[in-house]
């Protein structure tokens, strides 16, 4: 994918994109602006809601007024940094959280990483034993139930217990911070893996978007890039494995919940993954949300339990995708190579496309909260307080 690729809504959005309501962000050369995609037309609504966070707090968001930029199919929207209409990640002030180990298959792979100590060469033998011993039990148990407690006891007695199984079937979900505010990349941008990682993979997921009260307002697609070798050495390296430059991709747009799209659509959606390498390697797989161990609504409630997010939150729901297809020799499994094209798609949310590079080669994250506030003030989209009185200037 070239960096100047034009966004084609017919290819990158769901078939009913002209009927749905979508939220995104673009840069027209002055700075980021929230946009509404309504009835197939794109509206710049920065004058009504200067941030996506503001927009999602408005119960009447679907009716917000803005500058009509035209039919999306006729616009040359691009991920290129110099494009007149640049497509950005649809997130801005939302805290980016993620739920881990929410599918039985990915649970087994986390236990494998732990027992292999981050060594991909040891994974195959460990995988065979664990799948034989506990695979079917994990798929049927309800987290936090009496059956889950009994399974935990049996696994401990067999010497197979793991901290990953605790969050897979115990009462508390694993909820961690995936990326700092404003650091997520969007459709078409290069996605980064650490240059010192030799065992890693994409994680295709649905991302629930919540307002400040914890209410689910929409969903989008995400890639929660995972460094299996780093996390496998120690769960305490989760931050280094997950939060790196350009390691969180979200988009292309947030689809708002309405009478055509609801949380039930999320619960039964299939998230497809396609990886195409410059070496001729290809891989396709599906993560079926119907097989998730914890309900998306419960994961969101746990995210907001005794925690506040005044600007809203974005919650990755986890994936069942666990790549085991050999790439560089028998038993070696999968790992990324620079230049891999990663496509994550679903019927209701469209397609998120990124190309893999290393974190140190990806464009550095430089536009943070201070830069955003300065930019919005310069464009007269927010009012700055008077230093003497504390009152906002008109």
Helices and strands as residue ranges (DSSP letters): H 9-12, E 21-27, E 32-38, E 41-44, H 52-57, G 61-63, E 67-71, G 72-74, E 77-78, E 85-88, E 95-100, H 104-116, G 120-122, H 123-140, H 146-157, H 163-169, E 174-179, E 190-193, E 200-201, E 204-210, E 216-224, E 226-227, H 228-233, G 235-237, H 238-242, E 248-256, H 263-267, E 270-276, E 282-288, G 289-291, H 296-304, E 313-316, E 341-346, E 350-358, H 369-378
